[in-house]
Amino acid sequence: MAIKKFIIRDAKRSDLKELSRLAKETCIEAFGQVLTNTQLEEQIAQTRSEDYFNAILGKENIMLALSENQIVGYVQFGSLRSSFKNSTKNDRELWRLYIDSDNQGQGIGKALLETALNNPDMKKAKNIYLDVWDQNKRAINFYKKQGFKVVDKNKWYIDGEYILNYLIMKREQ
Ligand SMILES: CC(C)(COP(=O)(O)OP(=O)(O)OC[C@H]1O[C@@H](n2cnc3c(N)ncnc32)[C@H](O)[C@@H]1OP(=O)(O)O)[C@@H](O)C(=O)NCCC(=O)NCCS
């Protein structure tokens, strides 16, 4: 398989329809087995819909990887969404990193992660946190290779219902 060329840039208003499509698709791939259809629809509406991206564009960091003019991956990052054990408000968080399934394993995830970590606001932070489902071995291995270490674990609940265990990983800069 030929390695595809890709570019990385900030998301623009005109990208949001396609970004939302990719975000929904990768959300279903990631969580389709563990969430009910109603929970999945709610997650998508709250965190992957065009309305959601429209509301945060320009306020939060969203960067895209594009290959042949198609969005093949995205990363979201910024302030801590919740406090982690021993974290301070000057730390930062990698919120979401998703690569389209046809384009994984080609260096795109690593390039998007490096771009996020090189953002001036992220560079100033002492620690970068993220959370990841404890069954997502591929992502855990990927993050370990990029210098993140498991520092804690927690459980994800939706409306009081247990969904899954996740790991908290931290990279000291
Ligand atoms: C996890 C994910 C972001 C990785 O992105 P990717 O584009 O597939 O990974 P890359 O091709 O950039 O790989 C970068 C490095 O990680 C390594 N890597 C990737 N998958 C790995 C695995 N399963 N085990 C060990 N190392 C792995 C690669 O070998 C590569 O190493 P190198 O730097 O020595 O060349 C991507 O697979 C993905 O989007 N998965 C589905 C969504 C997801 O799980 N997101 C994270 C949720 S928190």
The ligand as a MOL file (V3000), in Angstrom:
LIG
                    3D

  0  0  0     0  0            999 V3000
M  V30 BEGIN CTAB
M  V30 COUNTS 48 50 0 0 0
M  V30 BEGIN ATOM
M  V30 1 C -4.5430 5.4240 17.6630 0
M  V30 2 C -4.3880 6.2330 16.3930 0
M  V30 3 C -4.6910 7.7040 16.6670 0
M  V30 4 C -2.9460 6.1020 15.8710 0
M  V30 5 O -2.8190 6.8340 14.6560 0
M  V30 6 P -2.1520 6.1560 13.3660 0
M  V30 7 O -2.1550 7.1590 12.2840 0
M  V30 8 O -2.8540 4.8700 13.0810 0
M  V30 9 O -0.6910 5.8380 13.9190 0
M  V30 10 P 0.6940 6.1780 13.1820 0
M  V30 11 O 0.6950 5.5140 11.8560 0
M  V30 12 O 0.9180 7.6500 13.2180 0
M  V30 13 O 1.7140 5.4560 14.1530 0
M  V30 14 C 2.7030 6.1900 14.8490 0
M  V30 15 C 3.5850 5.2700 15.6100 0
M  V30 16 O 2.8170 4.4770 16.5230 0
M  V30 17 C 3.0640 3.1080 16.2660 0
M  V30 18 N 1.8280 2.3430 16.4620 0
M  V30 19 C 0.6500 2.5210 15.8220 0
M  V30 20 N -0.1970 1.5510 16.2170 0
M  V30 21 C 0.4950 0.7670 17.1060 0
M  V30 22 C 0.1970 -0.4230 17.8220 0
M  V30 23 N -0.9640 -1.0620 17.7040 0
M  V30 24 N 1.1300 -0.9340 18.6580 0
M  V30 25 C 2.3410 -0.3490 18.7630 0
M  V30 26 N 2.6910 0.7540 18.0930 0
M  V30 27 C 1.7780 1.2940 17.2580 0
M  V30 28 C 3.5080 3.0330 14.8210 0
M  V30 29 O 4.2970 1.8960 14.6110 0
M  V30 30 C 4.3150 4.2930 14.7080 0
M  V30 31 O 5.6160 4.0970 15.2580 0
M  V30 32 P 6.9160 4.8630 14.7000 0
M  V30 33 O 6.8130 6.2430 15.2700 0
M  V30 34 O 8.0520 4.1030 15.2740 0
M  V30 35 O 6.8370 4.8090 13.2220 0
M  V30 36 C -5.3190 5.7140 15.2670 0
M  V30 37 O -5.0410 4.3580 15.0330 0
M  V30 38 C -6.7930 5.8970 15.5200 0
M  V30 39 O -7.3660 6.9190 15.1610 0
M  V30 40 N -7.4410 4.8710 16.1010 0
M  V30 41 C -8.8940 4.8850 16.3000 0
M  V30 42 C -9.3530 5.9920 17.1930 0
M  V30 43 C -8.6770 5.9940 18.5080 0
M  V30 44 O -8.5270 4.9540 19.1260 0
M  V30 45 N -8.2790 7.1880 18.9430 0
M  V30 46 C -7.7110 7.3820 20.2310 0
M  V30 47 C -8.8190 7.5020 21.2160 0
M  V30 48 S -8.2210 8.1620 22.7220 0
M  V30 END ATOM
M  V30 BEGIN BOND
M  V30 1 1 1 2
M  V30 2 1 2 3
M  V30 3 1 2 4
M  V30 4 1 2 36
M  V30 5 1 4 5
M  V30 6 1 5 6
M  V30 7 2 6 7
M  V30 8 1 6 8
M  V30 9 1 6 9
M  V30 10 1 9 10
M  V30 11 2 10 11
M  V30 12 1 10 12
M  V30 13 1 10 13
M  V30 14 1 13 14
M  V30 15 1 14 15
M  V30 16 1 15 16
M  V30 17 1 15 30
M  V30 18 1 16 17
M  V30 19 1 17 18
M  V30 20 1 17 28
M  V30 21 1 18 19
M  V30 22 1 18 27
M  V30 23 2 19 20
M  V30 24 1 20 21
M  V30 25 1 21 22
M  V30 26 2 21 27
M  V30 27 1 22 23
M  V30 28 2 22 24
M  V30 29 1 24 25
M  V30 30 2 25 26
M  V30 31 1 26 27
M  V30 32 1 28 29
M  V30 33 1 28 30
M  V30 34 1 30 31
M  V30 35 1 31 32
M  V30 36 2 32 33
M  V30 37 1 32 34
M  V30 38 1 32 35
M  V30 39 1 36 37
M  V30 40 1 36 38
M  V30 41 2 38 39
M  V30 42 1 38 40
M  V30 43 1 40 41
M  V30 44 1 41 42
M  V30 45 1 42 43
M  V30 46 2 43 44
M  V30 47 1 43 45
M  V30 48 1 45 46
M  V30 49 1 46 47
M  V30 50 1 47 48
M  V30 END BOND
M  V30 END CTAB
M  END
